[in-house]
């Protein structure tokens, strides 16, 4: 079982509106780095966005992981608990490969967190530092209970992602700069693959530039699950994820931004969805 938090390393101070926002890097006893996000009032949302309009929200202090949860970390959980994921039990993970049409995914009975793109494309033996995928929200909740952590709320995730910014991206409004900060689909469409950045699917966590608060892969690589509902009467089977993934491109799923919110079934397992955690 991972240990409790321990050591404070360094402070970063920036201005947000009229509030001083302090993000502070700390480390858990097992070495996992987190960033402290100060309590306060923050702006979230986008003008005229149906699901996420501009507004101010007030949050308590929280500590969020600098990177997405990796295959190595999930392996430690499975080794300790003998946990079996939804995809392993149901054999219904959804995967993608170049040549499929936009928004077309296929069910692969051989795909799971050990073989996130199916057995035919190999496993994770040399990808311990890649984000774990093909896990469902239910699987993630089990991991969080074991690791004594939790998921960020929808609002916490956006505040951490924005790092004090109010623009569409934490680096401004020029979408062309996304290539410096995120692993996304580079092909002109999903019929054509392009791994010129070195990655067709996931990349090792922290491979691209972080935001100004030291958080990596807030855009791209994998969709990150969050807690919270968009409507009070929303069904419990519907959960949300943010930040886009390696599959998102200029022509489809442009969710690699600070404001859009995706939705998925609580038991669904896709090869482009993962998570990062918040310290209890």
BALUM-586561 format. One record per residue (C-alpha): residue in three letters; x, y, z; chain. Coordinates in Angstrom, 2 decimals. Example, Ala and Ser with C-alpha at 12.3 -4.5 7.8 and 13.67 -1.06 7.14 Angstrom:
{rest:ALA | u:12.30 | v:-4.50 | w:7.80 | kette:A} $
{rest:SER | u:13.67 | v:-1.06 | w:7.14 | kette:A} $
This chain:
{rest:UNK | u:0.00 | v:0.00 | w:0.00 | kette:A} $
{rest:UNK | u:1.48 | v:3.41 | w:-0.92 | kette:A} $
{rest:UNK | u:2.63 | v:5.52 | w:2.00 | kette:A} $
{rest:UNK | u:1.45 | v:8.94 | w:3.14 | kette:A} $
{rest:UNK | u:2.75 | v:12.27 | w:1.88 | kette:A} $
{rest:UNK | u:6.06 | v:13.60 | w:3.06 | kette:A} $
{rest:UNK | u:8.42 | v:16.18 | w:1.62 | kette:A} $
{rest:UNK | u:7.93 | v:19.69 | w:0.28 | kette:A} $
{rest:UNK | u:10.37 | v:20.60 | w:-2.52 | kette:A} $
{rest:UNK | u:9.64 | v:23.91 | w:-4.22 | kette:A} $
{rest:UNK | u:7.09 | v:26.72 | w:-4.59 | kette:A} $
{rest:UNK | u:5.74 | v:28.30 | w:-7.75 | kette:A} $
{rest:UNK | u:3.83 | v:31.58 | w:-7.38 | kette:A} $
{rest:UNK | u:1.71 | v:33.20 | w:-10.07 | kette:A} $
{rest:UNK | u:-1.10 | v:35.76 | w:-10.29 | kette:A} $
{rest:UNK | u:-4.65 | v:34.84 | w:-11.22 | kette:A} $
{rest:UNK | u:-7.12 | v:37.73 | w:-11.37 | kette:A} $
{rest:UNK | u:-6.76 | v:39.39 | w:-7.96 | kette:A} $
{rest:UNK | u:-5.80 | v:36.20 | w:-6.19 | kette:A} $
{rest:UNK | u:-2.32 | v:34.84 | w:-5.59 | kette:A} $
{rest:UNK | u:-2.33 | v:31.20 | w:-6.65 | kette:A} $
{rest:UNK | u:0.38 | v:28.99 | w:-5.20 | kette:A} $
{rest:UNK | u:1.18 | v:25.63 | w:-6.70 | kette:A} $
{rest:UNK | u:3.60 | v:23.61 | w:-4.63 | kette:A} $
{rest:UNK | u:5.34 | v:20.40 | w:-5.70 | kette:A} $
{rest:UNK | u:5.34 | v:17.66 | w:-3.06 | kette:A} $
{rest:UNK | u:6.13 | v:13.97 | w:-3.09 | kette:A} $
{rest:UNK | u:4.49 | v:10.96 | w:-1.54 | kette:A} $
{rest:UNK | u:6.64 | v:8.54 | w:0.41 | kette:A} $
{rest:UNK | u:6.67 | v:6.21 | w:-2.61 | kette:A} $
{rest:UNK | u:8.15 | v:8.98 | w:-4.76 | kette:A} $
{rest:UNK | u:5.08 | v:9.99 | w:-6.77 | kette:A} $
{rest:UNK | u:5.12 | v:13.78 | w:-7.33 | kette:A} $
{rest:UNK | u:2.01 | v:15.90 | w:-6.81 | kette:A} $
{rest:UNK | u:1.30 | v:19.61 | w:-7.26 | kette:A} $
{rest:UNK | u:-0.54 | v:21.59 | w:-4.59 | kette:A} $
{rest:UNK | u:-3.36 | v:23.76 | w:-5.90 | kette:A} $
{rest:UNK | u:-4.35 | v:26.47 | w:-3.43 | kette:A} $
{rest:UNK | u:-7.89 | v:27.02 | w:-2.20 | kette:A} $
{rest:UNK | u:-9.64 | v:29.98 | w:-3.75 | kette:A} $
{rest:UNK | u:-11.92 | v:31.34 | w:-6.46 | kette:A} $
{rest:UNK | u:-11.13 | v:30.43 | w:-10.08 | kette:A} $
{rest:UNK | u:-12.68 | v:31.07 | w:-13.48 | kette:A} $
{rest:UNK | u:-13.69 | v:28.00 | w:-15.48 | kette:A} $
{rest:UNK | u:-15.69 | v:27.34 | w:-18.63 | kette:A} $
{rest:UNK | u:-16.02 | v:29.01 | w:-22.02 | kette:A} $
{rest:UNK | u:-18.37 | v:31.72 | w:-23.23 | kette:A} $
{rest:UNK | u:-21.57 | v:30.27 | w:-24.74 | kette:A} $
{rest:UNK | u:-20.47 | v:26.69 | w:-24.05 | kette:A} $
{rest:UNK | u:-23.62 | v:24.63 | w:-23.47 | kette:A} $
{rest:UNK | u:-22.17 | v:22.22 | w:-20.92 | kette:A} $
{rest:UNK | u:-19.45 | v:24.39 | w:-19.41 | kette:A} $
{rest:UNK | u:-20.29 | v:28.14 | w:-19.44 | kette:A} $
{rest:UNK | u:-17.95 | v:30.76 | w:-17.98 | kette:A} $
{rest:UNK | u:-18.32 | v:31.08 | w:-14.21 | kette:A} $
{rest:UNK | u:-16.37 | v:31.43 | w:-10.99 | kette:A} $
{rest:UNK | u:-16.03 | v:28.43 | w:-8.70 | kette:A} $
{rest:UNK | u:-14.58 | v:28.15 | w:-5.21 | kette:A} $
{rest:UNK | u:-12.49 | v:25.12 | w:-4.28 | kette:A} $
{rest:UNK | u:-10.57 | v:23.79 | w:-1.32 | kette:A} $
{rest:UNK | u:-6.85 | v:23.05 | w:-1.50 | kette:A} $
{rest:UNK | u:-5.96 | v:19.81 | w:-3.30 | kette:A} $
{rest:UNK | u:-2.88 | v:17.95 | w:-4.52 | kette:A} $
{rest:UNK | u:-2.93 | v:16.52 | w:-8.07 | kette:A} $
{rest:UNK | u:-0.46 | v:14.09 | w:-9.67 | kette:A} $
{rest:UNK | u:1.98 | v:15.65 | w:-12.13 | kette:A} $
{rest:UNK | u:1.41 | v:12.78 | w:-14.58 | kette:A} $
{rest:UNK | u:-1.21 | v:10.26 | w:-15.57 | kette:A} $
{rest:UNK | u:-1.26 | v:6.92 | w:-13.75 | kette:A} $
{rest:UNK | u:1.10 | v:4.52 | w:-15.51 | kette:A} $
{rest:UNK | u:1.08 | v:0.85 | w:-16.44 | kette:A} $
{rest:UNK | u:3.74 | v:0.26 | w:-13.79 | kette:A} $
{rest:UNK | u:1.59 | v:1.81 | w:-11.08 | kette:A} $
{rest:UNK | u:-1.48 | v:-0.14 | w:-12.14 | kette:A} $
{rest:UNK | u:0.59 | v:-3.34 | w:-12.26 | kette:A} $
{rest:UNK | u:1.54 | v:-2.78 | w:-8.61 | kette:A} $
{rest:UNK | u:-2.15 | v:-2.56 | w:-7.75 | kette:A} $
{rest:UNK | u:-3.02 | v:-5.74 | w:-9.65 | kette:A} $
{rest:UNK | u:-0.06 | v:-7.65 | w:-8.18 | kette:A} $
{rest:UNK | u:-1.11 | v:-6.64 | w:-4.68 | kette:A} $
{rest:UNK | u:-4.83 | v:-7.36 | w:-5.03 | kette:A} $
{rest:UNK | u:-5.22 | v:-9.84 | w:-7.93 | kette:A} $
{rest:UNK | u:-7.79 | v:-7.43 | w:-9.33 | kette:A} $
{rest:UNK | u:-9.44 | v:-8.34 | w:-12.65 | kette:A} $
{rest:UNK | u:-10.59 | v:-5.43 | w:-14.81 | kette:A} $
{rest:UNK | u:-13.91 | v:-5.04 | w:-16.60 | kette:A} $
{rest:UNK | u:-12.24 | v:-5.54 | w:-19.99 | kette:A} $
{rest:UNK | u:-10.67 | v:-8.81 | w:-18.83 | kette:A} $
{rest:UNK | u:-14.01 | v:-10.09 | w:-17.54 | kette:A} $
{rest:UNK | u:-16.31 | v:-8.80 | w:-20.26 | kette:A} $
{rest:UNK | u:-13.82 | v:-9.00 | w:-23.16 | kette:A} $
{rest:UNK | u:-15.37 | v:-5.87 | w:-24.65 | kette:A} $
{rest:UNK | u:-12.57 | v:-3.29 | w:-24.79 | kette:A} $
{rest:UNK | u:-12.79 | v:-0.84 | w:-27.68 | kette:A} $
{rest:UNK | u:-9.66 | v:-0.21 | w:-29.77 | kette:A} $
{rest:UNK | u:-8.68 | v:1.82 | w:-32.80 | kette:A} $
{rest:UNK | u:-6.13 | v:1.47 | w:-35.58 | kette:A} $
{rest:UNK | u:-5.32 | v:3.54 | w:-38.68 | kette:A} $
{rest:UNK | u:-7.77 | v:2.86 | w:-41.49 | kette:A} $
{rest:UNK | u:-10.92 | v:2.97 | w:-39.43 | kette:A} $
{rest:UNK | u:-13.34 | v:5.78 | w:-40.22 | kette:A} $
{rest:UNK | u:-13.73 | v:8.85 | w:-38.04 | kette:A} $
{rest:UNK | u:-15.31 | v:7.88 | w:-34.72 | kette:A} $
{rest:UNK | u:-15.22 | v:4.18 | w:-35.66 | kette:A} $
{rest:UNK | u:-13.88 | v:1.87 | w:-32.95 | kette:A} $
{rest:UNK | u:-13.94 | v:-1.92 | w:-32.84 | kette:A} $
{rest:UNK | u:-14.47 | v:-4.33 | w:-29.98 | kette:A} $
{rest:UNK | u:-11.44 | v:-6.55 | w:-29.38 | kette:A} $
{rest:UNK | u:-11.87 | v:-9.49 | w:-27.02 | kette:A} $
{rest:UNK | u:-8.08 | v:-9.72 | w:-26.58 | kette:A} $
{rest:UNK | u:-7.62 | v:-6.09 | w:-25.52 | kette:A} $
{rest:UNK | u:-7.19 | v:-5.10 | w:-21.88 | kette:A} $
{rest:UNK | u:-4.76 | v:-3.01 | w:-19.84 | kette:A} $
{rest:UNK | u:-1.98 | v:-5.54 | w:-20.52 | kette:A} $
{rest:UNK | u:-2.66 | v:-5.48 | w:-24.29 | kette:A} $
{rest:UNK | u:-4.30 | v:-2.07 | w:-24.77 | kette:A} $
{rest:UNK | u:-4.49 | v:-2.34 | w:-28.57 | kette:A} $
{rest:UNK | u:-5.12 | v:-6.09 | w:-28.65 | kette:A} $
{rest:UNK | u:-2.69 | v:-9.01 | w:-28.45 | kette:A} $
{rest:UNK | u:-1.77 | v:-8.71 | w:-32.13 | kette:A} $
{rest:UNK | u:-0.15 | v:-5.31 | w:-31.48 | kette:A} $
{rest:UNK | u:1.85 | v:-6.41 | w:-28.47 | kette:A} $
{rest:UNK | u:1.70 | v:-5.71 | w:-24.77 | kette:A} $
{rest:UNK | u:3.09 | v:-3.29 | w:-22.22 | kette:A} $
{rest:UNK | u:6.32 | v:-5.11 | w:-21.32 | kette:A} $
{rest:UNK | u:8.44 | v:-2.13 | w:-22.36 | kette:A} $
{rest:UNK | u:5.80 | v:0.50 | w:-21.64 | kette:A} $
{rest:UNK | u:5.74 | v:0.76 | w:-17.88 | kette:A} $
{rest:UNK | u:5.94 | v:4.54 | w:-18.12 | kette:A} $
{rest:UNK | u:2.98 | v:4.84 | w:-20.52 | kette:A} $
{rest:UNK | u:-0.45 | v:5.70 | w:-19.10 | kette:A} $
{rest:UNK | u:-2.59 | v:2.69 | w:-18.27 | kette:A} $
{rest:UNK | u:-5.57 | v:2.34 | w:-20.63 | kette:A} $
{rest:UNK | u:-8.41 | v:-0.06 | w:-21.37 | kette:A} $
{rest:UNK | u:-9.61 | v:0.41 | w:-17.81 | kette:A} $
{rest:UNK | u:-13.12 | v:1.47 | w:-16.85 | kette:A} $
{rest:UNK | u:-14.29 | v:4.02 | w:-14.31 | kette:A} $
{rest:UNK | u:-15.17 | v:1.08 | w:-12.06 | kette:A} $
{rest:UNK | u:-11.60 | v:-0.23 | w:-12.31 | kette:A} $
{rest:UNK | u:-10.24 | v:3.20 | w:-11.49 | kette:A} $
{rest:UNK | u:-12.37 | v:3.44 | w:-8.36 | kette:A} $
{rest:UNK | u:-10.90 | v:0.13 | w:-7.19 | kette:A} $
{rest:UNK | u:-7.37 | v:1.44 | w:-7.80 | kette:A} $
{rest:UNK | u:-8.11 | v:4.64 | w:-5.91 | kette:A} $
{rest:UNK | u:-9.38 | v:2.75 | w:-2.87 | kette:A} $
{rest:UNK | u:-6.22 | v:0.65 | w:-2.81 | kette:A} $
{rest:UNK | u:-3.83 | v:3.56 | w:-3.37 | kette:A} $
{rest:UNK | u:-5.68 | v:5.86 | w:-0.95 | kette:A} $
{rest:UNK | u:-6.18 | v:8.54 | w:-3.58 | kette:A} $
{rest:UNK | u:-9.16 | v:9.86 | w:-5.57 | kette:A} $
{rest:UNK | u:-10.02 | v:11.32 | w:-8.95 | kette:A} $
{rest:UNK | u:-10.18 | v:15.09 | w:-9.43 | kette:A} $
{rest:UNK | u:-13.60 | v:16.66 | w:-9.79 | kette:A} $
{rest:UNK | u:-14.52 | v:18.21 | w:-13.14 | kette:A} $
{rest:UNK | u:-13.79 | v:21.64 | w:-11.70 | kette:A} $
{rest:UNK | u:-10.53 | v:20.64 | w:-10.01 | kette:A} $
{rest:UNK | u:-9.26 | v:19.13 | w:-13.23 | kette:A} $
{rest:UNK | u:-10.00 | v:22.28 | w:-15.22 | kette:A} $
{rest:UNK | u:-8.42 | v:24.57 | w:-12.63 | kette:A} $
{rest:UNK | u:-5.26 | v:22.45 | w:-12.59 | kette:A} $
{rest:UNK | u:-5.21 | v:22.29 | w:-16.38 | kette:A} $
{rest:UNK | u:-5.67 | v:26.03 | w:-16.87 | kette:A} $
{rest:UNK | u:-2.83 | v:26.87 | w:-14.48 | kette:A} $
{rest:UNK | u:-4.24 | v:30.36 | w:-14.01 | kette:A} $
{rest:UNK | u:-5.14 | v:30.95 | w:-17.67 | kette:A} $
{rest:UNK | u:-8.54 | v:31.98 | w:-19.05 | kette:A} $
{rest:UNK | u:-7.76 | v:31.15 | w:-22.70 | kette:A} $
{rest:UNK | u:-8.90 | v:28.06 | w:-24.63 | kette:A} $
{rest:UNK | u:-5.55 | v:26.40 | w:-23.94 | kette:A} $
{rest:UNK | u:-3.24 | v:26.95 | w:-21.00 | kette:A} $
{rest:UNK | u:-0.65 | v:28.23 | w:-23.49 | kette:A} $
{rest:UNK | u:-3.00 | v:30.72 | w:-25.20 | kette:A} $
{rest:UNK | u:-5.51 | v:30.53 | w:-28.06 | kette:A} $
{rest:UNK | u:-3.27 | v:29.28 | w:-30.89 | kette:A} $
{rest:UNK | u:-4.21 | v:25.63 | w:-31.40 | kette:A} $
{rest:UNK | u:-1.13 | v:25.17 | w:-33.57 | kette:A} $
{rest:UNK | u:1.03 | v:25.09 | w:-30.46 | kette:A} $
{rest:UNK | u:-0.68 | v:21.96 | w:-29.16 | kette:A} $
{rest:UNK | u:2.10 | v:19.84 | w:-30.69 | kette:A} $
{rest:UNK | u:4.52 | v:21.07 | w:-28.04 | kette:A} $
{rest:UNK | u:2.29 | v:20.08 | w:-25.13 | kette:A} $
{rest:UNK | u:0.27 | v:17.06 | w:-26.19 | kette:A} $
{rest:UNK | u:0.35 | v:13.67 | w:-27.86 | kette:A} $
{rest:UNK | u:-2.48 | v:13.87 | w:-30.43 | kette:A} $
{rest:UNK | u:-3.35 | v:12.30 | w:-33.80 | kette:A} $
{rest:UNK | u:-1.18 | v:13.83 | w:-36.52 | kette:A} $
{rest:UNK | u:-2.66 | v:12.15 | w:-39.61 | kette:A} $
{rest:UNK | u:-4.83 | v:14.28 | w:-41.89 | kette:A} $
{rest:UNK | u:-7.68 | v:11.96 | w:-40.87 | kette:A} $
{rest:UNK | u:-8.04 | v:8.63 | w:-39.10 | kette:A} $
{rest:UNK | u:-7.60 | v:6.65 | w:-42.30 | kette:A} $
{rest:UNK | u:-3.94 | v:7.65 | w:-42.22 | kette:A} $
{rest:UNK | u:-1.58 | v:7.16 | w:-39.30 | kette:A} $
{rest:UNK | u:1.30 | v:9.53 | w:-38.60 | kette:A} $
{rest:UNK | u:3.85 | v:8.77 | w:-35.89 | kette:A} $
{rest:UNK | u:6.29 | v:11.51 | w:-36.84 | kette:A} $
{rest:UNK | u:6.30 | v:12.66 | w:-33.21 | kette:A} $
{rest:UNK | u:7.41 | v:9.15 | w:-32.24 | kette:A} $
{rest:UNK | u:4.05 | v:7.85 | w:-31.07 | kette:A} $
{rest:UNK | u:1.11 | v:6.27 | w:-32.88 | kette:A} $
{rest:UNK | u:-0.83 | v:5.60 | w:-29.71 | kette:A} $
{rest:UNK | u:0.17 | v:6.53 | w:-26.14 | kette:A} $
{rest:UNK | u:3.48 | v:8.15 | w:-25.25 | kette:A} $
{rest:UNK | u:5.45 | v:7.85 | w:-22.00 | kette:A} $
{rest:UNK | u:4.01 | v:10.24 | w:-19.45 | kette:A} $
{rest:UNK | u:5.85 | v:13.55 | w:-19.35 | kette:A} $
{rest:UNK | u:7.11 | v:13.32 | w:-22.94 | kette:A} $
{rest:UNK | u:5.74 | v:16.75 | w:-23.85 | kette:A} $
{rest:UNK | u:6.03 | v:20.16 | w:-22.22 | kette:A} $
{rest:UNK | u:4.03 | v:20.72 | w:-18.99 | kette:A} $
{rest:UNK | u:1.76 | v:23.63 | w:-18.19 | kette:A} $
{rest:UNK | u:3.14 | v:26.45 | w:-16.05 | kette:A} $
{rest:UNK | u:2.20 | v:24.61 | w:-12.86 | kette:A} $
{rest:UNK | u:4.28 | v:21.57 | w:-13.77 | kette:A} $
{rest:UNK | u:1.47 | v:19.24 | w:-14.87 | kette:A} $
{rest:UNK | u:2.16 | v:17.02 | w:-17.89 | kette:A} $
{rest:UNK | u:-0.24 | v:15.62 | w:-20.51 | kette:A} $
{rest:UNK | u:-3.26 | v:17.62 | w:-19.39 | kette:A} $
{rest:UNK | u:-4.07 | v:17.56 | w:-23.10 | kette:A} $
{rest:UNK | u:-3.76 | v:14.46 | w:-25.25 | kette:A} $
{rest:UNK | u:-2.26 | v:11.04 | w:-24.50 | kette:A} $
{rest:UNK | u:-5.36 | v:9.73 | w:-22.68 | kette:A} $
{rest:UNK | u:-8.74 | v:11.10 | w:-21.68 | kette:A} $
{rest:UNK | u:-8.69 | v:11.58 | w:-17.90 | kette:A} $
{rest:UNK | u:-11.70 | v:10.51 | w:-15.86 | kette:A} $
{rest:UNK | u:-13.14 | v:12.97 | w:-13.34 | kette:A} $
{rest:UNK | u:-15.88 | v:12.82 | w:-10.73 | kette:A} $
{rest:UNK | u:-19.02 | v:14.92 | w:-10.91 | kette:A} $
{rest:UNK | u:-22.19 | v:15.33 | w:-12.94 | kette:A} $
{rest:UNK | u:-23.23 | v:17.95 | w:-15.46 | kette:A} $
{rest:UNK | u:-26.91 | v:17.66 | w:-14.57 | kette:A} $
{rest:UNK | u:-28.53 | v:16.79 | w:-11.21 | kette:A} $
{rest:UNK | u:-30.67 | v:14.07 | w:-12.80 | kette:A} $
{rest:UNK | u:-27.81 | v:12.51 | w:-14.78 | kette:A} $
{rest:UNK | u:-27.76 | v:8.72 | w:-14.73 | kette:A} $
{rest:UNK | u:-25.13 | v:7.09 | w:-12.51 | kette:A} $
{rest:UNK | u:-23.97 | v:4.98 | w:-15.47 | kette:A} $
{rest:UNK | u:-22.68 | v:8.11 | w:-17.23 | kette:A} $
{rest:UNK | u:-19.26 | v:9.46 | w:-16.21 | kette:A} $
{rest:UNK | u:-16.99 | v:12.12 | w:-17.64 | kette:A} $
{rest:UNK | u:-13.43 | v:12.48 | w:-18.90 | kette:A} $
{rest:UNK | u:-11.40 | v:15.49 | w:-20.04 | kette:A} $
{rest:UNK | u:-8.35 | v:16.64 | w:-21.95 | kette:A} $
{rest:UNK | u:-8.60 | v:14.62 | w:-25.15 | kette:A} $
{rest:UNK | u:-6.27 | v:11.78 | w:-26.12 | kette:A} $
{rest:UNK | u:-3.79 | v:10.45 | w:-28.68 | kette:A} $
{rest:UNK | u:-6.81 | v:9.78 | w:-30.92 | kette:A} $
{rest:UNK | u:-8.02 | v:13.39 | w:-31.00 | kette:A} $
{rest:UNK | u:-7.18 | v:15.35 | w:-34.15 | kette:A} $
{rest:UNK | u:-7.94 | v:18.57 | w:-36.01 | kette:A} $
{rest:UNK | u:-10.87 | v:16.87 | w:-37.76 | kette:A} $
{rest:UNK | u:-12.34 | v:14.74 | w:-34.97 | kette:A} $
{rest:UNK | u:-12.66 | v:14.95 | w:-31.20 | kette:A} $
{rest:UNK | u:-10.91 | v:18.26 | w:-30.63 | kette:A} $
{rest:UNK | u:-11.23 | v:17.83 | w:-26.89 | kette:A} $
{rest:UNK | u:-7.58 | v:18.69 | w:-26.20 | kette:A} $
{rest:UNK | u:-8.50 | v:21.99 | w:-24.55 | kette:A} $
{rest:UNK | u:-9.38 | v:23.39 | w:-21.14 | kette:A} $
{rest:UNK | u:-13.16 | v:23.51 | w:-21.45 | kette:A} $
{rest:UNK | u:-14.69 | v:20.51 | w:-23.29 | kette:A} $
{rest:UNK | u:-16.09 | v:17.57 | w:-21.34 | kette:A} $
{rest:UNK | u:-16.51 | v:14.03 | w:-22.67 | kette:A} $
{rest:UNK | u:-18.88 | v:11.31 | w:-21.50 | kette:A} $
{rest:UNK | u:-18.67 | v:7.52 | w:-21.36 | kette:A} $
{rest:UNK | u:-20.38 | v:4.56 | w:-19.72 | kette:A} $
{rest:UNK | u:-19.09 | v:3.64 | w:-16.27 | kette:A} $
{rest:UNK | u:-18.12 | v:0.11 | w:-17.40 | kette:A} $
{rest:UNK | u:-16.70 | v:1.01 | w:-20.83 | kette:A} $
{rest:UNK | u:-13.00 | v:0.39 | w:-21.54 | kette:A} $
{rest:UNK | u:-11.27 | v:2.24 | w:-24.38 | kette:A} $
{rest:UNK | u:-7.61 | v:2.27 | w:-25.42 | kette:A} $
{rest:UNK | u:-7.54 | v:6.07 | w:-25.17 | kette:A} $
{rest:UNK | u:-8.91 | v:6.57 | w:-21.67 | kette:A} $
{rest:UNK | u:-6.94 | v:6.68 | w:-18.42 | kette:A} $
{rest:UNK | u:-6.68 | v:8.83 | w:-15.32 | kette:A} $
{rest:UNK | u:-4.58 | v:10.90 | w:-12.93 | kette:A} $
{rest:UNK | u:-5.18 | v:11.06 | w:-9.21 | kette:A} $
{rest:UNK | u:-5.58 | v:13.52 | w:-6.38 | kette:A} $
{rest:UNK | u:-4.13 | v:12.92 | w:-2.92 | kette:A} $
{rest:UNK | u:-6.61 | v:12.36 | w:-0.10 | kette:A} $
